[in-house]
């Protein structure tokens, strides 16, 4: 007889555990006569890393689906608005070297050849500036909406910067008190499988045996269930993406009237890059690097030099720095037997482009939408899940590698080695060859819910100075007047938005006093 799935046990809290619990509970647990019982076990001995503070616009849908009010979220998590990423010094390291990867797609994207028109008539402007208003909004430090704009609605597309620990606490409170998730603080002493190899029960220190039908591993880099118990190996990708270390620091504002950056600032360094994320109460700053190219001591010196550009020398020297080590890569499988891993237990790649929380959202969403009803059903879903997320991890790796491959920096072996042919994935090499003749398009990325659309590749390629041959066709000549109008509309909208949108901190202050 096929076993019915009733008890879902999530092991581990943090963003991964509580987003997963909330996504499933909002969809099933509160329904009348729900078949599913959700229990989350959180170890009192393990604390959240709490470094990853950048999100994508998809988080708005996730929070709304779970049932969290946006204004309450912003206040509880010291959150601010994020409209993309600003890359500083990645191309050649000169003072004028920066470009944006905004969240809004280019105007006319997918319908016309934006690149050729930009090169012919507007190449004095950066690509993102010419075909999109959002880089201008970010550069001016403005918010993506007005006070009258409803919760989760947008004037310009946006995600958030947030305090990861406060975010997990908010999700926990909502999942327990509103969505009915059962929560246990306990340490797992052992994991026991039945004669089929499935996990049968967890032996805990305080609550005895916890039985389950489906187990979700959200134990972070420990990967207690999938990695340790089932011994599913991590596929190491350090030969492609070199960074394996990070130094993180929380930086107070010297004045709470200081405006908040509207994008994640990513500044290239000798052996990696520094992130700078503005929250309402502080900044989160960190240097992610490869310890094969720089020592921890020199990395910390570089981080403190960066801080001295915005705060006093005395304050920069007094701040405590936290070291984090990681192995870039992903699991050979993400769903094995009756266990699925979500979050860092499934893999981790450096924080560039903030894909970690987005992958948690995608994982929990697919799990929630395709939650198996029986054990036989589970095997079918697991196979689909593994195929889909292997594809997604590979696309993340290629997209992040693109930033390094295109760099013209020659100031260290780190940047030179990043451009070596042996470190570039074969699919990315093929696409780079193709993009010499035509711009990235929907034909290059054919899955629904692509982790990065072709528009994102255009922003990085042309922000970094990549050249595509201009294609003159009869249709492109016919489209010239329409394209000219489109680019003119961007200029008009730019002036309108810059005049109408409030500063980031101004809007956040207004929302907190509502």
C-alpha positions as CSV (number, residue, x, y, z in Angstrom):
1,X,0.0,0.0,0.0
2,X,1.3,3.4,-1.0
3,X,2.1,5.5,2.1
4,X,0.2,8.8,2.5
5,X,2.3,11.9,3.2
6,X,1.0,13.6,6.3
7,X,3.9,14.8,8.5
8,X,6.4,17.3,7.2
9,X,9.4,17.9,9.5
10,X,11.7,20.9,8.8
11,X,15.1,20.7,10.5
12,X,16.6,24.1,10.9
13,X,15.3,27.7,11.2
14,X,16.8,30.8,9.7
15,X,15.5,32.2,6.5
16,X,15.5,28.9,4.7
17,X,13.5,27.0,7.4
18,X,11.0,29.7,8.1
19,X,10.4,30.7,4.4
20,X,9.8,27.0,3.7
21,X,7.5,26.6,6.6
22,X,5.6,29.7,5.8
23,X,5.2,28.9,2.1
24,X,3.8,25.4,2.8
25,X,1.7,26.4,5.8
26,X,0.1,29.3,4.0
27,X,-0.9,27.0,1.2
28,X,-2.0,23.9,3.1
29,X,-1.8,23.9,6.9
30,X,-4.6,26.5,7.5
31,X,-7.0,24.8,5.0
32,X,-10.0,23.0,6.5
33,X,-9.3,19.3,6.8
34,X,-5.7,19.7,5.8
35,X,-3.8,16.5,5.5
36,X,-0.4,18.1,6.4
37,X,1.1,18.7,9.8
38,X,4.2,20.9,9.8
39,X,6.8,20.8,12.5
40,X,10.0,22.8,12.5
41,X,12.9,21.8,14.8
42,X,15.4,24.4,15.6
43,X,18.6,23.8,17.5
44,X,19.3,26.1,20.5
45,X,23.0,25.5,19.9
46,X,23.1,26.8,16.3
47,X,22.8,30.5,15.5
48,X,22.0,32.0,12.1
49,X,24.9,33.4,10.1
50,X,22.8,36.4,9.3
51,X,25.0,37.9,6.6
52,X,23.0,37.5,3.4
53,X,20.9,40.7,3.4
54,X,20.0,41.2,-0.2
55,X,16.8,40.0,-1.9
56,X,15.2,40.0,-5.4
57,X,11.8,41.4,-6.3
58,X,10.4,37.9,-6.0
59,X,10.5,38.3,-2.2
60,X,7.5,40.7,-2.4
61,X,5.3,37.9,-3.8
62,X,6.7,35.4,-1.2
63,X,5.9,37.7,1.7
64,X,2.4,38.6,0.4
65,X,1.7,34.9,-0.2
66,X,2.7,34.1,3.4
67,X,0.5,36.9,4.6
68,X,3.0,39.4,6.1
69,X,2.2,43.1,5.9
70,X,4.9,45.1,4.0
71,X,5.0,48.0,6.4
72,X,5.3,45.7,9.4
73,X,8.1,43.8,7.6
74,X,10.0,47.0,6.8
75,X,10.0,48.1,10.4
76,X,10.6,44.7,12.1
77,X,13.6,43.9,9.8
78,X,15.2,47.3,9.6
79,X,14.6,46.8,5.8
80,X,15.2,49.2,3.0
81,X,14.4,49.2,-0.7
82,X,16.8,47.6,-3.2
83,X,16.5,48.3,-6.9
84,X,19.5,46.4,-8.2
85,X,23.3,46.3,-7.9
86,X,25.9,48.9,-8.7
87,X,29.3,47.4,-9.8
88,X,32.3,49.7,-9.0
89,X,35.8,49.0,-10.4
90,X,34.9,45.7,-12.0
91,X,35.9,46.6,-15.5
92,X,39.3,48.5,-15.2
93,X,39.4,49.9,-11.7
94,X,39.5,53.6,-12.8
95,X,37.6,56.3,-10.9
96,X,34.8,56.4,-13.5
97,X,34.4,52.6,-13.7
98,X,30.9,51.7,-12.6
99,X,27.6,50.4,-14.0
100,X,24.2,49.2,-12.8
101,X,22.3,45.9,-13.0
102,X,18.8,47.3,-12.3
103,X,15.8,45.1,-11.5
104,X,13.7,46.7,-14.3
105,X,13.9,45.1,-17.8
106,X,15.0,47.4,-20.6
107,X,12.3,49.4,-22.3
108,X,11.4,47.5,-25.5
109,X,13.2,44.4,-24.3
110,X,12.4,41.3,-26.4
111,X,10.9,43.2,-29.2
112,X,13.6,45.4,-30.8
113,X,17.4,45.4,-31.2
114,X,18.2,47.8,-28.4
115,X,21.9,47.3,-28.5
116,X,22.4,48.4,-32.1
117,X,20.4,51.6,-31.7
118,X,22.2,52.3,-28.4
119,X,25.6,51.9,-30.1
120,X,24.6,54.0,-33.1
121,X,22.9,56.9,-31.4
122,X,23.5,56.9,-27.6
123,X,26.8,55.2,-26.8
124,X,28.0,58.2,-24.9
125,X,25.6,57.0,-22.2
126,X,25.9,53.7,-20.2
127,X,23.7,51.0,-21.6
128,X,21.5,50.8,-18.5
129,X,21.2,54.6,-18.4
130,X,20.0,54.8,-22.0
131,X,17.4,52.2,-22.0
132,X,16.1,52.3,-18.4
133,X,15.2,54.9,-15.8
134,X,16.1,52.8,-12.8
135,X,19.8,53.4,-12.8
136,X,19.1,57.1,-12.6
137,X,16.7,56.5,-9.7
138,X,19.4,54.5,-7.9
139,X,22.1,57.0,-8.6
140,X,19.9,59.7,-7.0
141,X,19.2,57.5,-4.0
142,X,15.5,57.5,-4.5
143,X,12.8,55.1,-3.4
144,X,11.0,52.8,-5.9
145,X,7.5,54.1,-4.9
146,X,5.6,56.9,-3.2
147,X,3.8,57.0,0.1
148,X,0.4,56.5,-1.6
149,X,1.6,53.4,-3.5
150,X,-0.1,50.3,-2.0
151,X,1.8,47.5,-0.1
152,X,4.0,45.5,-2.4
153,X,3.1,47.6,-5.5
154,X,5.9,49.3,-7.4
155,X,6.6,52.4,-9.5
156,X,10.0,50.9,-10.3
157,X,10.7,47.2,-9.6
158,X,12.3,46.5,-6.2
159,X,13.3,44.0,-3.6
160,X,14.8,44.7,-0.2
161,X,17.9,44.9,2.0
162,X,17.1,43.4,5.4
163,X,18.5,42.2,8.7
164,X,18.6,38.4,8.2
165,X,18.3,37.5,11.9
166,X,15.3,39.9,12.4
167,X,13.7,38.6,9.2
168,X,13.9,35.0,10.5
169,X,12.4,36.1,13.8
170,X,9.5,37.8,12.1
171,X,8.9,34.7,9.9
172,X,9.0,32.5,13.0
173,X,6.5,34.5,14.9
174,X,4.1,34.6,11.9
175,X,4.4,30.9,11.1
176,X,3.8,29.8,14.7
177,X,1.1,32.3,15.7
178,X,-0.8,32.8,12.4
179,X,-0.1,29.8,10.3
180,X,-0.1,27.1,12.9
181,X,3.4,25.7,12.4
182,X,4.6,23.5,15.4
183,X,7.9,24.7,16.7
184,X,10.4,22.8,18.8
185,X,13.7,24.0,20.2
186,X,15.8,20.9,20.5
187,X,19.0,19.2,19.6
188,X,19.0,16.2,17.3
189,X,21.0,13.3,18.7
190,X,20.5,10.8,15.9
191,X,18.8,10.2,12.6
192,X,17.3,6.8,12.0
193,X,16.2,5.2,8.6
194,X,13.8,2.4,8.0
195,X,14.4,-0.7,5.9
196,X,13.7,1.2,2.7
197,X,16.4,3.8,3.4
198,X,14.0,6.6,4.1
199,X,14.4,8.7,7.3
200,X,11.9,7.2,9.8
201,X,12.5,9.4,12.8
202,X,14.8,11.9,14.5
203,X,15.9,11.2,18.1
204,X,16.0,14.5,19.9
205,X,17.4,15.4,23.3
206,X,14.3,16.9,24.9
207,X,11.3,15.7,22.9
208,X,12.2,12.1,22.2
209,X,11.4,10.6,18.8
210,X,10.1,12.9,16.0
211,X,8.5,10.9,13.2
212,X,7.9,12.3,9.8
213,X,7.0,11.3,6.2
214,X,8.9,14.1,4.4
215,X,12.0,15.8,6.0
216,X,13.3,19.2,4.8
217,X,17.0,19.9,5.6
218,X,17.5,23.5,6.4
219,X,20.6,23.0,8.6
220,X,22.8,25.3,6.6
221,X,26.4,24.3,5.7
222,X,26.2,21.4,8.2
223,X,23.7,19.7,5.8
224,X,22.8,17.3,8.7
225,X,20.3,15.2,6.8
226,X,21.2,15.3,3.1
227,X,25.0,15.7,3.5
228,X,25.9,13.9,6.7
229,X,23.2,11.2,7.0
230,X,22.7,10.4,3.3
231,X,26.2,11.3,2.3
232,X,25.2,13.2,-0.8
233,X,28.4,14.9,-1.9
234,X,28.9,18.6,-2.6
235,X,30.1,19.3,-6.1
236,X,32.9,21.8,-5.5
237,X,33.0,24.7,-8.0
238,X,36.0,26.5,-6.6
239,X,37.8,26.0,-9.9
240,X,35.2,28.3,-11.5
241,X,34.2,30.8,-8.7
242,X,37.3,31.3,-6.6
243,X,35.8,33.0,-3.5
244,X,35.7,30.9,-0.4
245,X,35.9,33.4,2.5
246,X,34.2,36.5,3.7
247,X,34.8,39.1,6.4
248,X,31.6,40.8,7.5
249,X,31.0,43.9,9.7
250,X,28.0,45.9,10.8
251,X,28.6,49.6,10.3
252,X,26.5,52.2,12.2
253,X,25.4,55.4,10.5
254,X,27.2,58.5,11.9
255,X,23.9,60.3,11.3
256,X,20.4,58.7,11.1
257,X,19.6,61.4,8.5
258,X,22.1,59.8,6.2
259,X,20.4,58.7,3.0
260,X,20.2,55.0,2.2
261,X,21.7,53.6,-1.0
262,X,19.0,52.2,-3.4
263,X,21.2,49.4,-4.7
264,X,23.8,47.0,-3.4
265,X,27.2,48.5,-3.8
266,X,29.7,45.9,-5.1
267,X,33.3,47.2,-5.2
268,X,36.0,45.2,-6.8
269,X,39.2,44.5,-4.8
270,X,42.5,42.8,-5.3
271,X,41.2,39.3,-4.6
272,X,37.5,39.7,-4.6
273,X,34.9,42.4,-3.9
274,X,33.3,44.3,-1.1
275,X,29.5,44.5,-0.6
276,X,27.9,47.5,1.0
277,X,24.2,47.2,1.9
278,X,22.2,50.1,3.5
279,X,19.6,49.2,6.1
280,X,17.5,51.8,8.0
281,X,19.6,51.4,11.2
282,X,23.1,50.5,9.9
283,X,25.1,49.2,6.9
284,X,26.1,45.6,6.3
285,X,29.6,45.6,4.7
286,X,31.8,42.7,3.9
287,X,34.7,41.5,1.8
288,X,34.3,38.2,0.0
289,X,37.6,36.8,-1.4
290,X,39.7,33.8,-2.2
291,X,42.2,32.8,0.6
292,X,44.4,31.4,-2.2
293,X,45.1,35.0,-3.4
294,X,45.1,37.0,-0.2
295,X,45.6,36.4,3.6
296,X,42.8,37.1,6.1
297,X,44.9,39.8,7.6
298,X,45.4,41.7,4.3
299,X,41.7,41.2,3.5
300,X,40.8,42.8,6.8
301,X,43.1,45.7,6.1
302,X,41.5,46.3,2.7
303,X,38.0,46.2,4.3
304,X,38.9,48.7,7.0
305,X,40.5,51.0,4.3
306,X,37.2,50.9,2.4
307,X,35.3,51.8,5.6
308,X,37.5,54.8,6.2
309,X,36.2,56.4,3.0
310,X,32.7,56.8,4.7
311,X,33.3,56.7,8.5
312,X,36.1,58.0,10.8
313,X,39.3,56.1,11.1
314,X,38.7,55.5,14.8
315,X,35.3,54.0,14.2
316,X,36.5,51.8,11.3
317,X,39.2,50.4,13.5
318,X,36.9,49.7,16.4
319,X,34.3,47.6,14.6
320,X,34.3,43.8,15.1
321,X,34.8,41.7,11.9
322,X,33.3,38.3,11.5
323,X,35.1,35.6,9.4
324,X,33.0,33.2,7.4
325,X,34.5,30.3,5.4
326,X,32.6,28.4,2.7
327,X,33.1,25.9,-0.1
328,X,31.4,27.2,-3.3
329,X,29.3,24.4,-4.9
330,X,26.0,22.5,-4.8
331,X,24.9,19.0,-3.8
332,X,24.9,16.1,-6.3
333,X,21.2,15.8,-5.6
334,X,18.9,18.0,-3.6
335,X,16.1,15.5,-3.0
336,X,17.1,12.0,-1.9
337,X,14.7,9.4,-0.6
338,X,12.2,11.3,1.6
339,X,14.6,14.3,2.3
340,X,14.9,17.6,0.4
341,X,17.5,20.2,1.2
342,X,16.8,23.9,1.0
343,X,19.2,26.8,1.6
344,X,22.8,26.4,2.4
345,X,22.3,22.7,3.0
346,X,21.7,22.3,-0.7
347,X,24.7,24.4,-1.7
348,X,26.2,27.9,-1.5
349,X,27.8,30.2,-4.1
350,X,29.3,33.5,-3.1
351,X,26.9,36.4,-2.4
352,X,27.4,38.2,-5.7
353,X,24.0,39.1,-7.1
354,X,22.3,37.9,-3.9
355,X,21.0,34.6,-5.4
356,X,20.9,32.7,-2.0
357,X,17.5,33.9,-0.8
358,X,16.0,33.7,-4.3
359,X,17.0,30.1,-4.5
360,X,15.3,29.4,-1.1
361,X,12.2,31.1,-2.5
362,X,12.2,29.0,-5.7
363,X,12.9,25.8,-3.8
364,X,10.1,26.3,-1.2
365,X,7.7,27.5,-3.9
366,X,8.2,24.3,-6.0
367,X,8.0,22.1,-2.9
368,X,4.8,23.8,-1.9
369,X,3.2,23.7,-5.3
370,X,4.2,20.1,-6.0
371,X,4.0,18.7,-2.4
372,X,3.7,14.9,-2.8
373,X,0.6,13.2,-1.5
374,X,2.0,9.7,-1.4
375,X,5.5,8.1,-1.2
376,X,5.3,6.9,-4.8
377,X,4.3,10.4,-5.9
378,X,7.4,11.7,-4.0
379,X,9.8,9.8,-6.2
380,X,8.4,11.4,-9.3
381,X,8.5,14.9,-7.8
382,X,12.0,14.4,-6.5
383,X,13.3,13.5,-10.0
384,X,11.8,16.6,-11.5
385,X,13.0,18.7,-8.6
386,X,16.6,17.5,-8.9
387,X,16.7,18.2,-12.6
388,X,15.3,21.7,-12.3
389,X,17.6,22.8,-9.5
390,X,20.8,21.3,-11.1
391,X,19.9,23.5,-14.1
392,X,19.4,26.5,-11.8
393,X,22.6,26.1,-9.9
394,X,24.5,25.8,-13.1
395,X,23.0,29.0,-14.5
396,X,23.8,30.9,-11.3
397,X,27.5,29.8,-11.6
398,X,27.7,30.9,-15.2
399,X,26.1,34.2,-14.6
400,X,28.4,35.1,-11.7
401,X,31.4,33.9,-13.6
402,X,30.4,36.3,-16.4
403,X,31.2,39.3,-14.2
404,X,34.8,38.1,-13.8
405,X,35.4,36.8,-17.3
406,X,34.6,40.2,-18.8
407,X,36.9,42.2,-16.5
408,X,39.9,44.0,-18.0
409,X,41.7,44.2,-14.6
410,X,45.3,43.0,-14.6
411,X,46.3,44.2,-11.2
412,X,46.5,40.8,-9.5
413,X,46.7,37.1,-10.4
414,X,43.1,36.8,-9.0
415,X,41.7,38.7,-11.9
416,X,44.0,37.2,-14.5
417,X,43.3,33.7,-13.4
418,X,39.5,34.4,-13.5
419,X,39.8,34.9,-17.2
420,X,41.8,31.7,-17.9
421,X,40.0,29.4,-20.4
422,X,40.2,26.5,-18.0
423,X,38.1,28.3,-15.3
424,X,35.2,29.2,-17.7
425,X,32.2,26.8,-18.1
426,X,31.8,25.4,-21.6
427,X,28.3,26.6,-22.0
428,X,29.3,30.2,-21.0
429,X,32.2,30.0,-23.5
430,X,29.8,29.1,-26.3
431,X,27.3,31.9,-25.3
432,X,30.1,34.5,-25.3
433,X,31.1,33.4,-28.8
434,X,27.4,33.7,-29.9
435,X,27.0,37.1,-28.3
436,X,29.7,38.5,-30.4
437,X,27.2,38.3,-33.2
438,X,23.9,38.9,-31.5
439,X,22.6,40.1,-28.1
440,X,21.5,37.7,-25.4
441,X,17.8,36.8,-26.0
442,X,15.0,34.5,-24.9
443,X,16.4,31.8,-27.2
444,X,19.5,31.5,-24.9
445,X,17.4,30.7,-21.8
446,X,14.4,28.6,-22.5
447,X,13.2,27.5,-19.1
448,X,10.2,29.1,-17.4
449,X,11.3,31.0,-14.3
450,X,14.9,31.4,-15.5
451,X,17.1,32.3,-12.5
452,X,18.6,35.2,-14.6
453,X,16.8,36.3,-17.8
454,X,18.7,37.4,-20.9
455,X,18.1,41.1,-19.9
456,X,20.4,40.6,-16.9
457,X,23.1,39.2,-19.2
458,X,22.7,42.3,-21.4
459,X,23.2,44.6,-18.4
460,X,26.4,42.8,-17.4
461,X,27.8,42.4,-20.9
462,X,27.3,46.0,-22.0
463,X,28.0,47.5,-18.6
464,X,31.4,45.8,-18.8
465,X,32.1,47.0,-22.3
466,X,31.4,43.8,-24.3
467,X,31.0,44.4,-28.0
468,X,28.4,42.7,-30.2
469,X,28.4,43.1,-34.0
470,X,25.6,45.5,-35.1
471,X,23.1,43.7,-37.3
472,X,21.6,45.9,-40.0
473,X,18.4,44.3,-41.4
474,X,15.4,45.6,-43.2
475,X,13.3,45.3,-40.1
476,X,15.9,47.2,-38.0
477,X,15.8,50.1,-40.5
478,X,12.0,50.2,-40.2
479,X,12.2,50.1,-36.4
480,X,14.6,53.1,-36.2
481,X,11.8,55.7,-35.7
482,X,10.1,53.6,-33.1
483,X,13.4,53.0,-31.3
484,X,14.2,56.7,-31.3
485,X,10.8,57.3,-29.7
486,X,11.5,54.6,-27.1
487,X,14.8,56.1,-26.1
488,X,13.2,59.6,-25.9
489,X,10.5,58.2,-23.7
490,X,13.2,57.0,-21.3
491,X,14.6,60.6,-21.1
492,X,11.1,62.0,-20.4
493,X,10.3,59.4,-17.8
494,X,13.7,60.0,-16.2
495,X,12.9,63.6,-15.5
496,X,9.4,62.7,-14.2
497,X,10.5,60.0,-11.9
498,X,13.5,62.0,-10.5
499,X,11.1,64.8,-9.6
500,X,8.3,62.6,-8.2
501,X,10.0,59.9,-6.2
502,X,11.1,60.6,-2.6
503,X,14.5,59.7,-1.2
504,X,14.9,56.2,0.1
505,X,15.2,57.2,3.8
506,X,12.4,59.7,3.5
507,X,9.9,57.2,2.3
508,X,11.0,54.6,4.9
509,X,10.6,57.2,7.7
510,X,7.1,58.1,6.4
511,X,6.1,54.4,6.3
512,X,7.3,53.8,9.8
513,X,5.2,56.6,11.2
514,X,1.9,55.5,9.5
